[in-house]
């Protein structure tokens, strides 16, 4: 399968590295208006020129969020399937327009919610099977990233976790509220707490910011039968169960098979392009749903 990678910033370079590991994948072209690095593949400065000169089966889009729509629509117009880094677009309305165009041309859209492929997330889902779910709490914090200039923490970070809440719980979010502030920058929020109600009286929350001097990525799930702590960075999962009145409990380190999430995601995308089966991938519907939740919550706050 021949693909193009558009945008060679941090995430684009990661996709390039991963693509090199997949034997059945060929990088047909690269596109970045600013890159000064040298590559053995053709490197274009303009998307339109690349689309005129290069034949491809699919593309990975890693440009800044503000450019997602205008770049993605060019590929969909030509019936070329895309894996677009999260979020799907700047707004839910743009996301719906992309999905409509894909439906017209037969192209497929997958959204890069890569945490779905973190092995600890899937180990957690397996542990939760058949259990009575009470709550989900996700913490995603870290220092301010200078590379991010066009969005705040809600669009850059919280979209991961809104998607994870739906993916882990297998429930829809029916109510939400967002509290946010600007502490380090004046153009976008850098600090937020999000609260959600899910179907069947499950509650969830997200704590996220660019104020913490170190990165933390944790998912905590409370069930009737046990309490789980999943570390998305170390890919470790701990279960606490059999609580006693004397505050004792059983601690169990759950087995988590190690894997590189991005490699798993790209492999799933290639299968989606071939077969039309998205598997674990976040689809356009998932990407739009996440943005709708953020936009609705912001209107109500």
N, C-alpha and C positions, 0 to 999 in steps of 0.2 A: 504494500500500500504506500502511495506517495503522499506525503503531507508537506505543508508549509508551516513555518512558525513565524508569527507576526509579533514583534516586540521582543527585544533581547535584553531586557532588564533582568533583575534578579530571578523572577519566575520564568521568564523566557529562556534564560540560560539553564535553569533546572530542567525544563522540558527538552532542551537540546541534549543535555547529558543523558536523560532517560531514553530519548529516541535512539541514541547511539547504541543502547543496550538491547534493543528489540530487533532480532534478525529479520523479521518479515516486514520491517518498516524502513522506508527510504525517505530521507529528507530531500524533497525536490527543490526547495528554495527557502531562503530566510528574508525577512523584511524588517528593517529598523532604520528610521531616519537619522539616528544619531550615533549608532554603534561605530566604534573605532577599531574593534577587534577584527582579526582575519579568520575566515572560515573556508574550508574546502568547497562548501556548497555555494551556489550563486546567492549573492546578497544584494537585495534591492532596497532603494531608499523610498520607493513609492509603491503602495499596494496596487494601484490600478495598473502600473507597468508590469508588476509581477503577474497579475492575473491575465494580462494579455499574452505574456511570453511563456508561462509555465503551466503545464498540465498537472493537476493534482486531484487526489481523491478526497482529501480532507485538510483542515487547517486547525492549528492551535493558536488562539488569540490571547496575547498577554500584554496588550497595551493598557495604559491607564483607564480607569473606569469611565472617565468622561468621554473617551473615544470608542467605547465598546460598541455602541449602536452603529455609528457611521462606518466602522470597519466591518463589523459582522454582517451588515446588510449587503455589502458588496459580494461576499461569498455566497450568502443565501440566494441572492439574485441569480447566481450561476449554478444553483443546485449543489453547492459544495457544503458538505457537513462540517460542523465546527464544534470544537471543545473550547469554550470561552471561560477564562478565569472568572471566578466570582467577583462581584455579583454579575448577573446576566447583563445588566445595563444600569444606567443611572436612575431610572424610574421603572415602576411596574408597567406603565403605559408603553414605554419603549420595549420592554420585554414582551408584552403581548403583540406588538407590531412585528417583532422578530419571529415569534412563534407562528404568527399568521403567514408571514412570507415563507418560512420553512415548509409549512403545510402546502403552499401553492407550488413550490418548486421540488418538493420531495426530499429536501435536505433534512438532516437530523441535527439537533442541538443538544449538547450536554454542557452542564455548568460545573466548573472546577471546584466543587465542594469536597476537597480532597480528604477531609477528616472522615468522611464515610468509609474510606479505605484504610484508615488507621487500624491496625490489627487489634488494638486494645478496645476500640469501639465495638468491633464485631464480637470480641470475646465477652464484652459486657452484655451485648444483646442476647448472646447465647445463655448467659447466666440468668438473665431476667425472664427467660421463657417460662410461662406458666405461673409467674409470681404476681402478687397483688401490688401494683405500682402506686406509690404515694407522691413522690416528688423528685424533681431533677434540679440540681444546682450546678451551673458551669461558671468557672472562673477563667478568664482569658485576659491577662494583664502583661505589661512590659514597658520598656522605655519608648520614648517617642521616636518613630522611624523617619528620618529626614527624607527618605525616598517617596513618602506619601505626601502629596500636596493638594490633591483634588477632592479628597473625601475625609470624613472623620471616622471615629472608632465604630460607629454604628454600621457604616457601609464596609469598612475594611475588616473589622473583627467580628462584630455581632452577627453578621450574616452567616458565618460559620456555625454559630451556636444555635441560632434559631432553626437552621436546617437540622442540626444534630438533635435538638429536642424532638422534632417531628420524626426523625429517622429512628431514634432510639425508642421512643415511646409508642410509635405506630399510632399516634393520635394527632388530631388536628388541634391547633391553638384556637380557642374560641373567645378569649379575652386577653387584653394586653395593656400595659402601661409602661412608659419609658420616662426616666428621669435622667437628665444630662446636664453637663456644664462644660465651660471652656476655662481651663486653668493655665495651660502653657501656650496655647495659640489662640488667635482671635478670629480665625476664619472658619474653624470647624470644631465640633465637640471632641474633647479628648478624654472624657470621663463619663461613664453611664452605668446605670442600674436598670435592668429590664425585668418586669414581672409578668407572668403569664398564667392563665387558667386554661387547662386542656380538657378534652372530653373525659367523662367519668370522674370528675372532681380531682384530677391530678393537677398539682401546681408546679411551676417551674420558675427559675430565675437565672439571670446572667449578670455577672459583675465583670466589667471590662474597662480598661483605661490604658493611657500612654503615660502614666505617672509613676509606675513602679520601676525601680532600677534593675529588676531582673524579670525574666519571663516565667510565667506560670500558666499552665494549661491543664486544668483538672475538671473532671466530671464526677459529681457525687449523686448517687441515686439511693433513695430510701424506699424500701418495700416492707410489706408485712413480715416477710420471712428473713430479711437480711438488709445490710447497708453496704454499699459498694463505693470505693474510691478508685477512679481510673486516672492515671497520669498519661496525658496524650504525648508528652515529650519523651518520657522514659519507657513508654509502652508497658506499664505495670498495672496490675489490677488486684485489689485487695477486697476480700469479703469479711464483714464482721457479722456474726450471727449468734444465736443461742444466748440472748441477753438474760442476765440474772439480776435479782433484786440487789445483790451486793456489788453491782456495777462490773461484774465479770462478763466475758464474752469469748467466743471462739474467733481467732484470727486465721484466715486462710489466704495464702498467695495463689491466685488463680493462674492457670497456664495461659500464656499469650504467645502464639507463634510470631516470631519477628518477621517483618516484611517492610518494604519501602512503599509507603502509601501512594506516591506519585506514579511509580511503575505500575502498581495494580490499577490505578485509575486510567492511565493511558491505554493499558492492555484492554480494559473493559470498554473504553471508547472505540478502539479498533473493532472489537466484536460488535458493538452497537452499529457502527457504520456498515458492517458486513451483513448482520442478521436482523437489525431493527429491534433487538432486545436490549433494553438499557441496563438490566441487572441492577447493581447497586448504585449506578450513576444518578446524580441529580439531573433531572430533565428540565426542560424549559418551564414546565408547570411548577416544579419545585422552586426554581429560581425566582419566578414571578411571585409565588406565594410568600416567599421570604420578604421580598420588597414590599408587598402589600401589607404585611404585618407591621413592618417598620413605619410605613407611611400612615397607616391608620392610627398607630399608637402615637405618632408625633402630632397628628391632628387633634387627638384627644388629650394631649398633655398641656 
